[in-house]
Amino acid sequence: MRSDQRGFSLIELLIVVAIILIIAAIAIPNFLRSRVAANQASAMQSMRIISTAEVTYSTTYGSGFTTTMAVLGPPPAGQGTSSTAAGLLDEVLATGYKSGYSFFYTPAQFDPGTNQWTGYTLLGNPSNFPSSGGVYYYTDQSFVIRANYTNAATSTDTTVGD
């Protein structure tokens, strides 16, 4: 009597599971590192976009830099752009959070003669260090982006690319 065997043996299934686990152990850390690198690149680009939007706002409205980053966001539906809703940032970035980073904007250097802010500081901090990003960023009206790998970046930190 011969029994008809179908399917896989337990050993074959265990070998397949072991191979899948080995591949996952190699692939998952690489995926996480690439996600962090992408978040950091996105944060630097967001810093550039916000800085460019600030200069555009200052030039367009002749009123210096904004008091909040939300002013650079899109206007309400059906309304045109204005000095309170300039439409220079998308709705996601205008909230101050994008791709695992939080952005903190602070106006600086108030000129009472012109009643305008002539400077600003912008921080880009990982929302969940180090899993969402491993670098803190800083920029101001000079457009120089600075980085710090342990604490919130300041104007004295190393410039990006150095």
C-alpha positions in Angstrom: 0.0 0.0 0.0 1.3 3.3 -1.0 -0.1 6.5 0.4 -0.4 9.4 -1.9 1.5 12.3 -0.3 0.7 15.9 -1.2 2.0 19.2 0.2 5.2 20.0 1.9 7.0 18.3 4.8 7.6 20.2 8.0 11.3 20.4 7.3 10.7 22.0 3.9 8.3 24.6 5.5 10.9 25.4 8.3 13.6 25.9 5.7 11.4 28.3 3.7 10.5 30.3 6.9 14.2 30.5 7.9 15.2 31.8 4.5 12.4 34.5 4.6 13.5 35.5 8.1 17.2 35.9 7.0 16.1 38.0 4.0 13.9 40.2 6.3 16.8 40.6 8.8 18.9 42.0 6.0 16.3 44.1 4.2 14.4 45.8 7.1 17.4 47.7 8.6 18.3 48.9 5.1 14.8 50.1 4.5 14.7 52.0 7.8 18.0 53.7 7.0 16.8 54.7 3.6 13.6 56.1 5.1 15.6 58.2 7.6 17.9 59.5 4.8 14.8 60.4 2.7 13.3 62.3 5.7 16.5 64.2 6.2 16.7 65.2 2.5 13.1 66.2 2.6 13.7 68.3 5.7 16.6 70.2 4.1 14.5 70.8 1.0 11.6 72.0 3.2 14.0 74.5 4.9 14.9 75.9 1.5 11.3 76.1 0.4 10.3 78.0 3.5 13.2 80.4 3.2 12.4 81.1 -0.4 8.8 81.6 0.5 9.8 84.1 3.2 11.8 86.1 0.7 9.0 86.0 -1.9 6.5 87.1 0.7 8.8 90.0 1.8 9.3 91.1 -1.8 5.7 90.7 -2.8 4.0 92.4 0.1 6.8 94.8 1.1 6.1 94.1 4.8 9.2 92.2 5.9 9.1 88.6 6.9 6.0 86.9 8.3 5.0 86.5 11.9 4.1 82.9 11.5 4.7 80.2 8.9 0.9 79.7 8.5 0.7 83.0 6.8 2.6 81.4 3.9 0.0 78.7 3.5 -2.8 78.5 0.9 -5.8 80.7 1.1 -9.2 79.3 2.0 -11.1 77.7 -0.9 -12.5 80.2 -3.4 -10.4 83.1 -2.1 -7.3 84.7 -3.7 -3.9 85.1 -2.1 -3.3 87.9 0.3 -0.8 89.0 2.9 -2.5 86.7 5.4 -2.7 83.7 3.2 0.1 84.0 0.6 -0.2 80.6 -1.0 3.6 80.1 -1.1 3.6 76.9 0.9 1.4 73.8 0.5 -1.1 73.0 3.2 1.1 70.2 4.7 4.3 72.3 5.1 2.4 75.3 6.3 1.3 73.3 9.3 5.0 72.9 10.4 5.2 69.2 10.0 6.4 67.1 7.1 8.2 63.8 6.5 9.0 63.1 10.1 10.3 66.6 10.9 8.7 69.5 12.8 9.5 73.0 11.7 9.6 75.9 14.1 9.6 79.4 12.7 10.3 82.5 14.8 10.4 86.1 13.5 13.5 88.0 14.6 15.0 91.5 14.4 12.0 93.7 14.6 12.6 97.2 13.1 10.3 99.7 14.8 11.1 102.4 12.2 9.5 100.3 9.4 7.3 98.2 11.7 8.7 95.0 10.0 10.5 91.8 10.9 13.8 91.9 9.1 14.9 88.4 10.1 13.7 85.0 11.2 15.0 81.6 12.6 13.8 78.3 11.3 14.4 75.0 13.1 13.9 71.6 11.5 13.8 68.9 14.3 13.1 65.2 13.8 9.8 64.4 15.4 11.1 61.1 16.7 14.9 61.2 17.0 16.5 59.0 15.6 13.8 56.9 13.9 12.3 59.7 11.8 15.6 61.6 11.3 19.1 61.8 12.8 20.0 65.4 12.1 18.7 68.7 13.5 18.6 71.7 11.1 18.8 75.5 11.5 18.6 78.4 9.0 17.8 82.1 9.1 17.5 85.0 6.7 21.1 84.2 5.5 19.8 81.0 3.7 22.7 79.0 5.2 21.4 75.6 6.5 23.3 74.3 9.5 23.2 70.9 11.1 23.7 69.3 14.4 23.7 65.5 15.1 22.9 65.5 18.8 20.9 68.7 19.8 18.8 71.4 18.3 20.9 73.2 15.7 22.0 76.9 16.1 23.6 79.6 14.1 27.0 78.4 15.3 26.7 74.8 14.0 28.4 73.4 10.9 26.9 74.3 7.6 25.4 71.5 5.6 27.9 70.3 3.0 31.0 71.1 5.0 
